Amino acid sequence: MDVDDGHELTAPVGSFASNNFGLFDMAGNVDEWCNDRYHQNYYNLSLVKNPQGTITGPDRVLRGRSFLSTSHHLTVFFRYALDPYKDNDCYGFRCVADIE
């Protein structure tokens, strides 16, 4: 993807405006490792509120997509599976907090 945002590769956290929830960098900087294990049909089987992910399976979930992704995949809900022992300059991680 060829975008001139002033950064050759990844951008420092907070380089762009936050979304409507006040969150920064949820899509388009790095693919983000999540704690969830991947199951292709998980959301058809899971709880509606705060699904925790399947407890089995070799792959973990990545979300957010990186600066190399096409606009079709640059969404916070797009997810895909990858072996957790793979590494790449386009992978980061997503921090979460349980706020009630």
Long-range contacts (C-beta under 8 A, 24 or more apart in sequence): 1-67, 1-68, 1-69, 1-70, 1-71, 3-67, 7-67, 9-67, 9-89, 10-66, 10-67, 10-89, 10-90, 11-67, 25-64, 26-64, 26-76, 27-64, 27-65, 27-74, 27-75, 27-76, 27-78, 28-64, 28-65, 28-66, 28-67, 28-69, 28-74, 29-64, 29-66, 29-67, 29-92, 30-64, 30-66, 30-67, 30-90, 30-91, 30-92, 31-62, 31-63, 31-64, 31-65, 31-66, 31-69, 31-88, 31-90, 31-91, 31-92, 32-62, 32-63, 32-64, 32-91, 32-92, 32-93, 32-94, 33-60, 33-61, 33-62, 33-84, 33-91, 33-92, 33-93, 33-94, 34-60, 34-61, 34-62, 34-63, 34-79, 34-93, 34-94, 35-60, 36-60, 36-61, 37-61, 38-79, 38-80, 38-81, 38-82, 40-81, 58-83, 59-83, 59-84, 60-84, 62-91, 63-94, 64-94, 66-90, 66-91
